Each structure stands twice: as C-alpha cells, then as structure tokens.
Amino acid sequence: MAVVVPRNFRLLDELEKGQKGDCASGVSWGLEVADDITLTLWNGTIFGPPGTAFENRIYSLSVKCGPLYPDKPPEVKFHTQINLGCADARNGSVKPTWGVVGNWRREYTIESVLDQLRREMASSANRKLPQPPEGTMYT
C-alpha cells in the first residue's frame, strides 16, 4: 500500500527543493510570503527558452495550492503578459484543461507545472508566437 504524504509535508518538501534550486532547469519557485504557514500562495519564475520568441525574457507567475492540493491541481496565473496557447489572453490564467493541470496526478508538483509551461513555450505551436512588449504585466 502506498503512503499518502500529507499536504503540508509535501509542500514543505517542494519549498525546500525550490529554495535549493539552481535555475539550471529554467524555472524557480517559492512562497509568496515567507511566513505563510498555510503554504497556499507561491511565486514562480520561468526563464524563456533559448531559440524561441520567449528567449531572454523572465516570466512571473502566481501559483495557488488550495486545501485539496496535491490531490487537486494548483491554480496558475502569469503576471507577465504572454501569448501562449494554454494561457488566457485576458488575464494570464493557465487554462484548467491544459496539459499537466488538466490531467493532474498527485505526484505532480509546482516544479512539474512550471517545467511543462516552459516546454510549452518551446513547442512548435508556440515557439514563434509574437509576444507583448517585454515587461508588460496583467492588471
């Protein structure tokens, strides 16, 4: 029988990994507020993949891990404006039907979501999409 790790232990593990991250994978993450004992609100960063329209850009995101995480996916939203098929053009929210979010499994993590978003940027469908002016944020 598999051991089910409680939400907070799981998120503390993700926090530790995020704090030790070296950004070599092109993504980083951490708590929005350092003393958030609920471990609910997170910041994510994606460094645009080389050879794409996203190259040399840094994308800021918010990640909300609700009370049912990791059994339910987090809500993810870009703060930096982006033209990407899986993000709502009006507000930057990642579509709940997209990829790892739409096919969520308990073993997925904040890192898996950010990593898959970065891979989505490099996909043939998105890699050459024209992007909003650099540094433009959603309101």
N, C-alpha and C positions, 0 to 999 in steps of 0.2 A: 504494500500500500504506500502511495506517495505521501510525503509530508507536505502539508499546506502551510507555507510561511505566512504569518500574519502580515497585514498591510503595512504597519509601521516598521516592522523589521525589514521587510522588503524595500521600503522607501529609504530607510537609513542606509541600507546596502547600496542602493542606487546613488544616494547622496555622496557616500564615501568614494564610490567609483568616479563620480563626476568631479569631485574635488581633487582627485589624483590624476585626472585625465591630462593628457599631453597635447590635445588638439590635433594630433597627427591624423586622426580619422576625419578631421574637418568639422567636428561637432563638439559642443561642450554644453553643460547644463549644471544648474544648482538652484537652491531655494531662492525665491524672490526676496524673502525676509529671513535673515539668518536664524532668528529665534522662533520661527513658525513651528510650534510643537505639533500642529495638525499635519504637517508635511503635505499641504494641499497645493500651494501656488509656487510654481517653478519658472525660471527663465531658461531659455535655450538659445543657443547661437549656432548658426550654420555658416561656414565659410564657403562661398560659391566655388563649385568645382572648376578646375582649370579646363580650358578649351570649350567653355560654354558662355552663353550670354550672362551668366551669373558670376563669372570669374572676377576676382579682385573686389568682390562685394561681401559684406558681412550682414547676415540676416538675423534679426532679433525676433524671438518668439516667446509666447507665454504658454505654459503647459499647466493644466489644472487636473490634478489627480483627485477625483471625488472619493467619497466614502467607500465606494464599491471597487475601487482600484486595488489590485490588479485584475480582478475578475471582469471589470468593465474598462474600456479604453479611456485614456485621458482626453480632455478637450484641448486642442492645439490651435493656436492662432498666431499668424505672422503679425508683428508690429511694423516691420519694414514692408513697404508695398512691394508686391511681387506679381508677375504674370506667370502663373503656373497652373496647369490643368486641375490640380487637386485642391487649389485654394480658391475660396470665394473672392471674386474680384472686388466686391463692395466693401468687405470688412477684414479680409485676410484669414478667415476661419478655414481650417482644413476640413474638407468635406467628410462627414461621418461615414460615408460609403467607400472612401479611398483606402486602398492597399491594406497596410497592417492595422489601421484603425477600423476599417470595415470588416476585416477578417481577424479580429482580435483574439489572441490566445493568452492565457495567463502568464506564460513565460516571456512574453514581450515586455520591453522596458521603455523608459523615456529615451534611452540611447537608441533602441531599435527604431523608434518613430523618427527621431532626428536623422539617423543614418539613412533610413528609407526615403525621407524627404530630400536629402542631398542626392541620393541616387536618382530620384525622380527628376531633379534638375538636369542631370546628365543624360537622361533618356532621350531617344531620338525625337520623341514628340515634343519635348520642351527645351532642349539644349540651345536652340537658336531663336527662341521667342524674344521679341523686343521687350525690354524692361522699362519700368517707370524710371524717372530721373533718380540717380543714386541718392540715398539718404531720405527719400520721401517716406513718411510714416502714415499709417491709417489713423483716422481721428476717432 
